[in-house]
Amino acid sequence: MQHRLERIDINEYHVMLNDQKDFRSVMAQLGRLSGFGVQMVCHGDLAAA
């Protein structure tokens, strides 16, 4: 049995951005997760970001 990553689930991701002066660099880091080739699911309120 192979253990493989099925998805990346980020809950309340806008909280990571609330205290950031330069949120663009944080978003770029999150974007690198897409390189894993798995489903990304982000939960949270986009209006709060």
JOZI-V661082 format. One record per helix or strand of 2 or more residues. SS is the DSSP state (alpha for helix, beta for strand). FROM is the first residue (numbers start at 1). TO is the last residue. If there is no record, write none. Layout:
# JOZI-V661082
ss=SS from=FROM to=TO
ss=SS from=FROM to=TO
This chain:
# JOZI-V661082
ss=beta from=7 to=11
ss=alpha from=14 to=18
ss=alpha from=23 to=36
ss=beta from=39 to=43
ss=alpha from=46 to=48
